[in-house]
Amino acid sequence: MKLFLLIIISVLYNNNNLNAQVDTSVITLLSYEKNNHVLKHRKSSSLTADDYAIIEEVLSATINAYNIEQKKNFLAQKSVDAKISEDDYLINLLNYKRQYIIVENIKGEKEVYINFFCQEWSDYSRNNLVVAYDGGNCYFRLIINLSNKKTFGMLVNGDA
């Protein structure tokens, strides 16, 4: 995980300007104007290289905490159903594509809505928010407030 974080940060680092480079093999930036139904009462913003580093730091901590709880759930369920897989419970960020919507909230704090999915990129997913109503942990989303470095609204899809 640390290697992944260093690779992403080094790829994204671009002298901390407002047009910081994005690793487009993993991330696409979506327009707030086109997706304002996701986050109400905000305005469009942009990310700096420092913002990307904060996202990776907060995201890593959030997913690590999530996986600790999910590991307990997996072990409890494994005693009942030996056929289940740990992959159905834990999130490995290396397996996901990301869609970012960058906004400023009514307090003036920068936030990023991140939508995760485990499919390959398509023309549609590069330009439109991917919405799934089940699919398990192949789909999840959260919001990171970059000002206070907190995550909220994390939702991992269930299985149908």
N, C-alpha and C positions, 0 to 999 in steps of 0.2 A: 504494500500500500504506500509506503514512503517513497519507493522508487517511482510509482505512478504519479504521486504528488509532485516530485521533483521534475519529472518529465513534463507534466502539464504546465507547471510554473515556468520552466525554462522556455518552453515553446511559446507561452503566452506573454512573457516579459518583453516589453517594448518601450523602455525608458519612461514608463508610467504616464503615457499620453492617453488622451481620450479615445484614440483609435487603436487601443491595444490589440495585438494580434490574437486571433481565436484559433484554437485547434479544431478545424472544421471536420476532421475525421470523427470527432466526438461531440462537438457542440455546434448548434445553429442558433442564431439570434433571431427571435421573432418580434415583429412590430407590436408595440402596445396598442397602437391605434386600431390594428386589425383584431386584437385579442382582448379588448378592454372589458369584455364580459367576464373574464377570469378574475380580474382585480378591479374593483370599483373605486371611484374617487381618488384616482392617482394620476400622475402625469408621466410621460415617457422620460427616460434617463439613459445614461450610457455607463460603461464600465471602464475602469483604469486597470493597468496591470496589477496594482496593489489590490484592487477589488477581486480580481480573479484568485489571487493568493488567499484572501480572506475566505472566499467561497470554498476553496479546496480544504482549508483548515477546518471550517465549521462543518462542512459536509462530511469530512472524515470522522470527526468526533460524533456527529449525529448518527451516522451509519454504524459506527462501532458500538454505540450505546444500544441502538436498535438490534443489532446482531447478538449482543449479549442476552437480551430478553428473548429473542427468537430462538436462540440455542437452547434455552430452558424449555421453551414450548416444544421444540423439536424432540428433545430427549424424553419429555413426558409423553408425547404422541408416539414416539418410536417404540415405547414399551407396549403400546396397544396395536400398532400397525407397523410391522417390520418392513413393509414395502416402500414406505415413504422415504423421500430423499431430503438431505440437509439443504440442497439447492432450492427446494421449494420454500424454505424458511428464511435463509440468509440472503443478504444482498452483497454482491461483489460489484463494485462500481465499474470495474473493467469491462463488464458485460453489457453496459448500457450506453445508449445515445442520449443526448441531453438537448432540450429546447429551453432557452433562456428568454424570459420577458423581463426587461429591466425597467423599473419604475421608481418614482419618488412618491412617498406617501404624504398624507396631509400635514405631517409634522416636519416634512422636509428631509426625511431619512430615506436613504437609498435601499431598495429591496430588489431581490431577484426571485422571480417565480421560476422554478425548475421542474420541468416535466421529463421523466425518465422512461425509456422503453428499451426493450431488448431485441428489437428488429434492426435490420440494416436500413440505411437511409434510402428514401425514395424521393422523387420530385415533390410529392405531396408532403412528406414529413419534414423536408427541408424548409418548407414555406408555410405550413399549416400546423396548428396544434393537434397532436395525436391524442385522441380521446378513446379510452377503452373502458368498458363497464365491468369487466372481470379480467381474467388472465393472470391472476395471482401476482406474485412479486415481480413479474415481468414488466409491470407498470406501476409507477408510483410518482408522487409529486410532493413538493414542499416549497416553502418560502423562506428565504434567508434575509434577515434584516442586517445589512452590512454595517450599520451604525452601531448597533449593540451586539453584533455577532451572535444572534440567536436565531434558531430555526422555529418555525411554527407552521401549523396546517399540514403536517406530514400525513399523507394518506397512501397506504399501500393497497392495491386492488386485491379483492378476494377471488376465489375460484368459483366458477359457476357450478 
